[in-house]
Amino acid sequence: MEDKNWTVRIHITEDGDDTRAEAVLTTQDTPQDTSAVTGRGVAHRNPIDRPIPEVGDELAASRALEDLAIRLHDIASDDIVEMAGPVDQGGSRAWETP
């Protein structure tokens, strides 16, 4: 079995009480076949809460990863629909009667 390595990088930016994160999944099946999927997440600190940046980072990153998972699932679902059905064996259609 061949191993594959997919990489997820999370980029976090803070602007005042807002934290944004992007989770980018990069796949590379071959050197010529590289693709990326991006998920995004946002967190906003309630002004009455203590300013703990790590909490905003964690929330925004988790939301970005959740969005990434949903997007990846949608891509897989679309691939299943596109490729569903039996493999074409020379035009034979077993469900048709002769």
DONUVO-554102 format. One record per residue: residue number from 1; x negated, y negated, z of N, C-alpha, C in turn; chain. Coordinates in pm, 1 decimal, padded with zeros to 6 digits. Each point is the difference from the previous one (the first is absolute). Last residue first. Example, Ala and Ser with C-alpha at 12.3 -4.5 7.8 and 13.67 -1.06 7.14 Angstrom:
BEGIN
i / npx / npy / npz / capx / capy / capz / cpx / cpy / cpz / ch
2 / -01285.0 / 00225.0 / 00708.0 / -00082.0 / -00119.0 / 00006.0 / 00077.0 / -00109.0 / 00073.0 / A
1 / -00029.0 / 00572.0 / -00007.0 / 00089.0 / -00119.0 / 00000.0 / -00090.0 / -00120.0 / 00000.0 / A
# end
This chain:
BEGIN
i / npx / npy / npz / capx / capy / capz / cpx / cpy / cpz / ch
98 / 03223.7 / 00776.4 / -02385.6 / -00032.5 / 00001.3 / -00143.4 / 00122.3 / -00006.2 / -00088.2 / A
97 / -00041.8 / -00232.6 / 00493.0 / 00028.6 / 00131.2 / -00057.9 / -00027.3 / -00003.7 / -00149.4 / A
96 / -00235.7 / -00294.4 / 00409.9 / 00090.2 / -00002.6 / -00115.6 / 00023.8 / 00141.6 / -00050.1 / A
95 / -00299.5 / -00103.6 / 00360.1 / 00136.8 / -00020.7 / 00045.3 / 00100.2 / -00005.3 / -00115.1 / A
94 / -00485.0 / 00044.3 / -00050.5 / 00058.9 / 00121.8 / 00055.9 / 00147.0 / -00017.9 / 00038.3 / A
93 / -00331.2 / -00223.6 / -00359.0 / 00090.6 / -00051.7 / 00102.9 / 00082.2 / 00117.3 / 00050.9 / A
92 / -00490.2 / -00115.5 / -00298.1 / 00101.2 / 00095.0 / 00045.1 / 00084.2 / -00061.7 / 00109.9 / A
91 / -00394.2 / -00197.6 / -00220.2 / 00133.8 / -00041.0 / -00043.1 / 00109.8 / 00095.6 / 00042.6 / A
90 / -00472.9 / 00050.9 / 00117.3 / 00016.1 / 00006.3 / -00144.8 / 00140.5 / -00030.2 / -00045.6 / A
89 / -00066.3 / -00006.7 / 00470.3 / -00072.7 / 00115.0 / -00055.4 / 00029.1 / 00011.7 / -00148.3 / A
88 / 00033.4 / -00381.8 / 00427.9 / 00041.4 / 00030.7 / -00137.4 / -00089.1 / 00110.3 / -00055.6 / A
87 / 00125.1 / -00069.7 / 00523.4 / -00106.6 / -00028.6 / -00093.9 / 00046.4 / 00043.1 / -00138.0 / A
86 / 00370.8 / -00142.0 / 00366.2 / -00092.8 / 00106.8 / -00036.8 / -00106.5 / -00049.2 / -00097.0 / A
85 / 00215.9 / -00350.2 / 00347.9 / 00047.9 / 00092.3 / -00100.4 / -00104.9 / 00103.4 / -00036.5 / A
84 / -00111.1 / -00512.3 / 00175.7 / 00087.8 / 00108.6 / 00044.8 / 00042.5 / 00087.8 / -00117.0 / A
83 / -00283.2 / -00417.4 / 00033.1 / -00058.3 / 00128.4 / -00039.9 / 00088.3 / 00118.6 / 00037.5 / A
82 / 00120.7 / -00460.3 / 00095.2 / -00055.9 / -00005.6 / -00135.6 / -00044.8 / 00137.3 / -00049.0 / A
81 / 00150.7 / -00051.9 / 00447.5 / 00111.5 / -00018.1 / -00093.2 / -00049.6 / 00004.2 / -00143.8 / A
80 / -00325.4 / 00011.6 / 00337.0 / 00079.7 / 00123.2 / 00001.2 / 00113.0 / -00009.2 / -00100.0 / A
79 / -00260.6 / -00384.2 / 00068.5 / -00075.2 / 00102.2 / -00073.4 / 00078.0 / 00131.1 / -00006.5 / A
78 / 00176.8 / -00348.6 / 00262.3 / 00010.7 / -00032.1 / -00142.6 / -00073.9 / 00103.1 / -00084.8 / A
77 / -00043.9 / 00039.2 / 00462.7 / 00137.9 / 00032.0 / -00040.6 / 00021.1 / -00028.1 / -00147.9 / A
76 / -00410.4 / -00127.0 / 00193.0 / 00009.1 / 00146.0 / -00010.6 / 00139.3 / 00041.6 / -00046.5 / A
75 / -00064.8 / -00454.1 / 00087.6 / -00078.5 / 00039.3 / -00117.6 / 00009.1 / 00150.6 / -00021.4 / A
74 / 00195.9 / -00173.0 / 00389.6 / 00077.1 / -00038.3 / -00119.1 / -00072.2 / 00039.5 / -00127.9 / A
73 / -00227.3 / 00060.1 / 00407.1 / 00110.0 / 00097.0 / -00011.6 / 00085.1 / -00030.3 / -00123.6 / A
72 / -00333.4 / -00305.9 / 00110.0 / -00061.4 / 00122.8 / -00050.1 / 00105.8 / 00108.8 / -00018.5 / A
71 / 00137.2 / -00405.4 / 00197.2 / -00034.3 / -00020.4 / -00141.8 / -00060.1 / 00126.4 / -00061.7 / A
70 / 00090.7 / 00001.9 / 00461.8 / 00125.3 / -00004.4 / -00076.1 / -00028.8 / -00014.8 / -00148.8 / A
69 / -00366.0 / -00022.2 / 00292.6 / 00055.2 / 00136.1 / -00002.9 / 00128.9 / 00004.7 / -00082.3 / A
68 / -00194.8 / -00422.4 / 00079.6 / -00082.4 / 00078.7 / -00092.1 / 00056.1 / 00141.5 / -00013.3 / A
67 / 00193.9 / -00277.5 / 00319.8 / 00037.9 / -00043.7 / -00133.5 / -00077.4 / 00077.9 / -00106.5 / A
66 / -00122.1 / 00074.3 / 00443.1 / 00135.2 / 00052.6 / -00022.0 / 00049.0 / -00036.4 / -00140.1 / A
65 / -00406.4 / -00181.5 / 00139.7 / -00014.5 / 00143.9 / -00026.4 / 00135.6 / 00065.3 / -00025.1 / A
64 / -00004.5 / -00451.1 / 00126.2 / -00060.1 / 00013.0 / -00133.4 / -00015.5 / 00147.2 / -00037.7 / A
63 / 00145.5 / -00100.4 / 00432.6 / 00106.5 / -00030.6 / -00096.1 / -00051.8 / 00009.4 / -00143.3 / A
62 / -00306.3 / 00051.9 / 00350.2 / 00092.2 / 00114.3 / -00000.6 / 00113.1 / -00022.0 / -00099.8 / A
61 / -00307.5 / -00352.8 / 00064.0 / -00063.9 / 00114.5 / -00067.2 / 00094.4 / 00119.1 / -00005.4 / A
60 / 00143.4 / -00383.2 / 00238.3 / -00007.0 / -00028.8 / -00143.4 / -00060.5 / 00117.8 / -00076.5 / A
59 / 00011.5 / 00034.9 / 00471.5 / 00135.0 / -00000.3 / -00057.7 / -00003.2 / -00022.9 / -00150.2 / A
58 / -00410.1 / -00023.0 / 00235.5 / 00054.6 / 00136.7 / 00002.3 / 00138.8 / 00005.6 / -00063.6 / A
57 / -00206.9 / -00422.5 / 00054.5 / -00073.4 / 00080.8 / -00097.9 / 00061.0 / 00139.1 / -00010.7 / A
56 / 00166.0 / -00284.1 / 00333.9 / 00045.0 / -00041.9 / -00132.9 / -00068.3 / 00079.8 / -00109.9 / A
55 / -00146.7 / 00075.0 / 00434.3 / 00137.5 / 00048.8 / -00013.1 / 00055.4 / -00038.0 / -00136.6 / A
54 / -00428.0 / -00158.7 / 00129.7 / -00002.3 / 00142.2 / -00035.1 / 00141.3 / 00055.1 / -00021.5 / A
53 / -00080.7 / -00456.9 / 00156.2 / -00010.3 / 00024.3 / -00144.7 / 00005.5 / 00147.4 / -00039.4 / A
52 / 00209.4 / -00281.0 / 00407.0 / -00091.2 / 00114.9 / -00005.0 / -00010.0 / 00041.8 / -00147.5 / A
51 / 00237.4 / -00401.3 / 00318.2 / -00070.3 / 00015.9 / -00128.4 / -00105.2 / 00111.3 / 00007.3 / A
50 / 00482.2 / -00029.5 / 00280.2 / -00142.1 / -00034.2 / 00010.9 / -00068.8 / 00020.6 / -00134.5 / A
49 / 00526.9 / -00119.7 / 00007.8 / -00092.1 / 00110.3 / 00028.1 / -00143.3 / -00050.4 / 00011.6 / A
48 / 00378.3 / -00274.4 / -00125.7 / -00003.6 / 00021.9 / 00145.0 / -00091.9 / 00115.0 / 00039.6 / A
47 / 00080.4 / -00130.0 / -00464.9 / -00073.1 / -00104.7 / 00073.3 / -00004.6 / 00021.2 / 00152.1 / A
46 / 00016.9 / 00396.3 / -00367.5 / 00099.6 / -00082.0 / 00066.7 / -00074.0 / -00104.1 / 00084.0 / A
45 / -00213.2 / 00231.7 / -00440.9 / -00000.3 / -00003.3 / 00146.5 / 00110.0 / -00092.9 / 00049.9 / A
44 / -00038.4 / 00302.2 / -00461.4 / 00009.8 / -00137.8 / 00048.2 / 00009.0 / 00003.6 / 00152.1 / A
43 / -00155.0 / 00326.6 / -00464.0 / 00039.5 / -00008.1 / 00140.6 / 00001.7 / -00147.2 / 00039.8 / A
42 / -00006.2 / 00347.3 / -00478.6 / -00009.8 / -00130.0 / 00066.0 / 00040.3 / 00014.7 / 00145.8 / A
41 / -00167.9 / 00307.6 / -00484.0 / 00068.5 / -00011.5 / 00127.6 / -00027.3 / -00134.3 / 00063.7 / A
40 / -00050.6 / 00339.8 / -00493.1 / -00017.0 / -00126.1 / 00072.3 / 00081.2 / -00000.4 / 00128.6 / A
39 / -00252.5 / 00346.4 / -00410.6 / 00110.8 / -00023.6 / 00092.4 / -00027.9 / -00126.6 / 00079.3 / A
38 / -00181.3 / 00250.6 / -00494.4 / -00013.4 / -00095.3 / 00109.6 / 00127.7 / -00009.5 / 00081.5 / A
37 / -00312.1 / 00331.6 / -00367.8 / 00135.1 / -00031.4 / 00045.6 / -00017.1 / -00089.0 / 00122.8 / A
36 / -00321.2 / 00186.7 / -00453.8 / 00016.5 / -00055.5 / 00133.6 / 00147.4 / -00027.7 / 00025.9 / A
35 / -00380.6 / 00307.7 / -00342.7 / 00122.3 / -00076.7 / 00017.3 / 00010.4 / -00046.6 / 00143.7 / A
34 / -00348.0 / 00242.6 / -00410.6 / 00011.0 / -00058.8 / 00132.7 / 00130.0 / -00078.6 / 00007.5 / A
33 / -00288.4 / 00317.8 / -00347.7 / 00139.6 / -00002.6 / 00044.5 / 00009.1 / -00046.6 / 00144.9 / A
32 / -00413.6 / 00075.7 / -00243.4 / 00078.0 / -00082.8 / -00091.1 / 00143.1 / -00020.8 / 00047.5 / A
31 / -00313.0 / 00278.3 / 00239.4 / -00057.2 / -00135.0 / -00007.1 / 00079.4 / -00094.3 / -00090.4 / A
30 / 00282.3 / 00380.5 / 00221.9 / -00120.7 / 00005.8 / -00082.6 / -00058.5 / -00140.7 / -00002.7 / A
29 / 00339.0 / 00063.9 / 00298.1 / -00006.5 / 00139.8 / -00039.6 / -00121.6 / 00026.3 / -00087.7 / A
28 / 00145.7 / -00374.5 / 00368.4 / -00088.2 / 00015.3 / -00115.3 / -00012.4 / 00148.4 / -00030.8 / A
27 / 00294.5 / -00410.1 / 00309.7 / -00021.8 / 00139.9 / -00036.5 / -00090.7 / 00003.7 / -00121.4 / A
26 / 00158.4 / -00356.9 / 00422.4 / -00069.2 / 00018.0 / -00127.2 / -00022.1 / 00148.3 / -00021.9 / A
25 / 00318.9 / -00360.6 / 00315.2 / -00041.3 / 00138.4 / -00022.2 / -00061.8 / 00008.7 / -00137.8 / A
24 / 00101.5 / -00414.3 / 00368.2 / -00021.1 / 00037.2 / -00140.1 / -00054.9 / 00142.0 / -00006.4 / A
23 / 00267.7 / -00377.8 / 00339.7 / -00062.3 / 00132.4 / 00000.4 / -00008.3 / 00045.0 / -00145.6 / A
22 / 00062.2 / -00491.9 / 00281.2 / 00016.0 / 00074.6 / -00124.7 / -00076.3 / 00130.9 / 00014.8 / A
21 / 00218.0 / -00414.3 / 00348.4 / -00090.8 / 00110.7 / -00031.4 / 00034.7 / 00058.1 / -00136.1 / A
20 / 00075.1 / -00463.6 / 00364.7 / 00036.6 / 00074.2 / -00121.8 / -00103.2 / 00108.8 / -00023.1 / A
19 / 00199.8 / -00359.7 / 00410.7 / -00104.8 / 00092.4 / -00042.4 / 00051.7 / 00077.5 / -00119.7 / A
18 / 00121.7 / -00480.8 / 00311.4 / 00032.0 / 00098.9 / -00102.8 / -00123.1 / 00083.1 / -00034.1 / A
17 / 00024.4 / -00390.2 / 00298.1 / 00070.0 / 00112.0 / 00063.0 / 00036.1 / 00110.4 / -00099.1 / A
16 / -00378.2 / -00308.0 / -00158.3 / 00080.5 / -00039.5 / 00115.5 / 00060.3 / 00121.9 / 00067.7 / A
15 / -00203.4 / 00160.1 / -00378.5 / 00026.7 / -00141.7 / -00020.1 / 00093.4 / -00044.5 / 00111.6 / A
14 / -00332.5 / 00452.0 / -00184.4 / 00079.8 / -00065.8 / 00103.5 / 00012.6 / -00147.8 / -00033.7 / A
13 / -00114.6 / 00513.7 / -00256.2 / -00021.6 / -00144.8 / 00009.6 / 00094.0 / -00056.3 / 00106.1 / A
12 / -00221.5 / 00506.4 / -00200.4 / 00086.1 / -00071.7 / 00093.4 / -00037.8 / -00147.7 / 00000.0 / A
11 / -00051.2 / 00499.3 / -00294.3 / -00048.1 / -00138.1 / 00009.1 / 00099.6 / -00078.5 / 00085.0 / A
10 / -00145.4 / 00544.9 / -00102.8 / 00099.0 / -00092.6 / 00054.5 / -00065.4 / -00136.8 / 00016.6 / A
9 / -00063.4 / 00491.9 / -00297.9 / -00065.3 / -00116.0 / 00061.4 / 00110.3 / -00094.7 / 00045.2 / A
8 / -00065.9 / 00547.8 / -00159.9 / 00091.8 / -00107.3 / 00036.8 / -00081.1 / -00108.9 / 00069.3 / A
7 / -00096.1 / 00449.9 / -00356.2 / -00046.0 / -00099.3 / 00096.4 / 00109.1 / -00103.6 / 00025.2 / A
6 / -00089.0 / 00545.8 / -00179.8 / 00075.5 / -00121.8 / -00020.3 / -00039.4 / -00094.9 / 00111.6 / A
5 / -00199.4 / 00479.1 / -00232.2 / -00013.0 / -00104.7 / 00100.6 / 00080.1 / -00121.2 / -00042.8 / A
4 / -00021.0 / 00573.5 / -00093.0 / 00020.4 / -00134.8 / -00051.8 / -00014.8 / -00096.8 / 00116.5 / A
3 / -00144.7 / 00549.9 / -00143.9 / 00031.4 / -00105.0 / 00096.8 / 00018.2 / -00131.9 / -00071.8 / A
2 / 00075.5 / 00521.7 / -00187.4 / -00076.1 / -00123.6 / -00011.7 / 00046.6 / -00101.8 / 00105.1 / A
1 / -00004.2 / 00563.9 / -00015.7 / 00083.4 / -00116.7 / 00000.0 / -00089.0 / -00124.6 / 00000.0 / A
# end
